[in-house]
C-alpha cells in the first residue's frame, strides 16, 4: 500500500500538475500554496526541478526509485511510494524533528513528475540491486 501525504498536500500537488498541463506554468497562488505547505523546501525543490536534477529510475522487475542530484552535488535515492529519502535533512527534519512533511529531494521528485521535467532511466535488475544496496562512501 502506498504511503499517503496529508490531503492538503496531495490536492496541492494535483493542482500543480493540472496547472502545468493546461498552461505550462504554475500560478502564483499555487507557488504560495507550495511555500505554505512545504515551507522552505518548496523553493529549493523547484530549483532542483529547473536544473533537471531528478531522474526516475526503473528496471524490468518493476522496481522504481528517484535519484536526485542535490545542490551539494551528491545524489540521493528517493522512494515516492513511502515518502523516503536518503539525505540527512530527511532523517533530521522529517523523521526526527517532525517539522517538515518532505525533504526538498522528494518534493522535487513529485514536482518534476507533475511538470514533466523528470529524466527517465531504465537499468537492469542487477544494476537496480546494486543501487539499492549501495552504502554511502564516507
N, C-alpha and C positions, 0 to 999 in steps of 0.2 A: 504494500500500500504506500502510495506517495505521501510524503510529508506535506502538511498544509500550512501556508502562511496565513496570518490573520486576514479576515475577509477584506478589510480596507486595502491592505497591500495587494492582494490578489486582484481586486477590482481596478485599482490604480494601474497595475501592470497591463491589464486587459485594455484599459482606456489608452494607454501609451501605444500599445500595438495597433489599436484601431485608428488612432490619430495618425500614426506614421504610415499606415497602409493607405489611408484616404488622402493625406496631404503631404506626405514625405517630410513631415516635421512634427515636432512635439510642441504643443501650445504652451504659452507662458503659464497658464493655470495648471497644466499637468506638471510642468517643471517645479512650480511652487509646491504642488502636492508631493512630488518625489522628495523634495527637500524637507517637507514637514514630516513625512512618514519615515524616511530613511536617514534623515539628518545629513551630516557632512559627507557620508558615504556616497550620496547621490551625485554630487558634483565630480567626485573622484571616479566613480563608476562611469559616468558619461564621458569623462576624459579618456578612460581606457577603451570605451567603445569607439570614440573618434580616432584613436590610434590603431584600431583594428587589432587589439591585443587579445581577443577571445577566439579560441579555436574549439570547435565541437569535434571531439574525437570519438569515432565509432569503430567497431570491429565486427567480423562476420557472426560471432556468437550473440550479438545484440547488446553487449555492454556499451555504455556511453559515459562520457565524462566531459568536462570542460577544462581546458588548460588555458590559464590566464597569465599573461606576461605582466607582472606587476610594475609599478612605476620605478621600483628599485632595480629592475632588470631580472628579477628572479621569477621563475614560473611556478604557479600554484595549481593544484588539482582541486576542482570543484565538482560536487555532485548535486545537481539540482533536485534529484529525487528525494534527497534527505536534507537539503539545505546545509551542506557541509563544505568547508574549505580548509586546505592545509596551511593557511597563513597564520602567523602568530596573532594578528588582530582578531581573527575569528575566535581563537581559543580564549583570548582575554576579554574582548568586548561583548561577544555574543554568548559564549558558554560560561565564562567565569563571572563577569560583572552583570550580564544580562541587561545591558543598556542599549543594545542595538539588535534589530531583527536579523540583519545580514551584514556581512563584510562587503567592501566595495567590489571584490572579485566575483562573488556570487551575484550581486546586483548587476554587475557588468555582463555576466553571462545571460541573465534574464533580459536585460535591455538590448543586448546585441541580437538576441533572437527576435525580439519584437521589432527591431529596426532593420532586420535582415542584414546585419553587419558582422555576422559571425562567420569566421572561416570554417571550412569543413575539411576534415582529415580522416581517411579510413586507413586503419592499420591492421596488421594480422592479430590473431588471438594471442600469439606468443608475445608480440610487442606490447599489447594491452596488459598482459600479465606482468611483464617486466615494469611497465609504467606504474601499475597499481602496487607493486611490491618494492619500488624504489625507495630507498632511505635518503633522507636529507643529508647532504655532504656538509660536514662542519669543519 
